[in-house]
């Protein structure tokens, strides 16, 4: 029995790309056929979640939170069922596509009208027009965020980065062992500076969040150029032996490589801009996840150090007044948590920037990610080479 690769096998290969977080490797990757079907569950989730505005919490009395919990549970269940339905659907018909977009586009009008019918008011205050603009902005932002996340499969990339961090504990211990001494040398003495404790005692959390966000922007901008160099260094070894090894464990495991590669080697296939950005995100998520581990470890270290060394009298002497207590732990100064947060954010930025120029670090911690990219490129080359070929049916 034979089967054309553009049938069921092609969909399985394309789903494999999606699970790896590189859906842009799909040939002729487009909005209607590839992006919109995967967007529908999240679009439905946003639409149903917006109806929470209509839940009469005031009239529900003491059971309003139970009622709200039921609404949230039903919303999540509907999204999961929709995701399963879309996964089994080969493609959307033009009628379903148009209906889905029209229904979502109508929500900014439908939700305020339903709210007006339920309680006689339109939220936010200011009339139906302001309410319409608010809901239109909310749904437009939800659509844009869902579109970007779906095009580049950000959810899959984040899950793989977290899974790699959790399961690769040996490398994580080595990572902390190499990174923390360097970062402590740069930050430890600043922790015992009275002026810093005074500043943190007066600084609002929203300002500190802006500082940490600034660290994040610097990290992303500094890493982007370095990571793009890493993409350019990736070698596409498309020999028959390499292709067979890369296809192992994928839907192309039973592909006749010898027939697809009669010359023993496939030519390198250039990447377009969207595919390069997808691979860049694949590298960035893993790199930033490693930086987040270092930042969290640094945060916990300074919390423990502060609890052991900085007594309430010492904190009061450094700050000059009685320290502002923490909201969650009134016996602990808020300045301690703010200092730890500041150093944790700085540690993320410092580690991410410095480690990209450290050849030993790239070899030790970054090589596995580069190997994954090389495998993706090899499977993509085999997938494109087999697009018009009939080959033996693979076991499902």
Beta strands, then each sheet from edge to edge (+ up, - down):
strand 1: 2-4
strand 2: 390-392
sheet 1: 1+ 2-
end
